[in-house]
Amino acid sequence: EIKNLEDNVKAREIVQSVLDYGVNNNQILQIIYLFALELENPTQVKTITKIINDIKLNKNVASQNKSSIILGE
């Protein structure tokens, strides 16, 4: 539990560093896409990259996919 908390704090610090660097919305989406490609779980890679691609193409993203990612399901 403490290790998970430490990992979450470190992740938040990394995000804050990127935001401090100065990025726009398109760059944030590209960063999320590139990080998704680094995931070990192929299903997670496909799900997240599909959502990012849909967003970039201004397609409607299924609300189930959005809520699953937001809620961490």
C-alpha positions in Angstrom: 0.0 0.0 0.0 2.8 2.5 0.9 4.7 1.5 -2.3 1.6 2.2 -4.3 1.2 5.6 -2.6 4.9 6.4 -3.3 4.5 5.4 -7.0 1.4 7.7 -7.3 3.2 10.6 -5.7 6.1 10.1 -8.1 3.8 9.9 -11.1 2.1 13.1 -10.1 5.5 14.8 -9.8 6.4 13.7 -13.3 3.1 15.0 -14.6 3.7 18.3 -12.9 7.2 18.6 -14.4 5.8 18.0 -17.9 3.1 20.7 -17.3 5.7 23.1 -15.9 7.7 22.5 -19.1 4.7 23.9 -21.0 2.6 21.7 -23.2 -0.6 22.2 -25.2 -3.6 19.9 -25.4 -2.4 18.1 -28.5 1.0 17.4 -26.9 -0.7 16.0 -23.8 -2.7 13.6 -25.9 0.4 12.5 -27.8 2.3 12.0 -24.5 -0.6 9.8 -23.2 -0.6 7.9 -26.5 3.2 7.3 -26.3 3.0 6.3 -22.6 0.2 3.8 -23.5 2.5 2.2 -26.0 4.9 1.4 -23.1 2.3 -0.5 -21.1 2.8 -4.2 -20.6 -0.8 -5.2 -21.0 -1.8 -5.3 -24.7 -5.5 -4.8 -24.0 -4.7 -1.6 -22.1 -2.5 -0.5 -25.0 -5.2 -1.0 -27.5 -7.9 0.6 -25.4 -6.0 3.7 -24.5 -4.5 4.3 -28.0 -7.9 3.8 -29.6 -9.5 6.4 -27.3 -6.7 8.8 -28.0 -7.0 8.3 -31.8 -10.7 8.7 -31.6 -10.3 12.0 -29.7 -7.7 13.2 -32.2 -10.2 12.4 -35.0 -13.0 14.1 -33.1 -15.0 10.9 -32.9 -17.4 10.2 -30.1 -15.8 8.0 -27.6 -18.0 5.4 -26.0 -18.9 6.6 -22.5 -18.1 3.1 -21.1 -14.5 3.4 -22.3 -14.2 6.9 -20.8 -15.6 5.9 -17.4 -13.5 2.8 -17.3 -10.3 4.7 -17.7 -11.3 7.5 -15.4 -12.4 5.1 -12.7 -9.4 2.8 -13.3 -11.6 -0.2 -14.0 
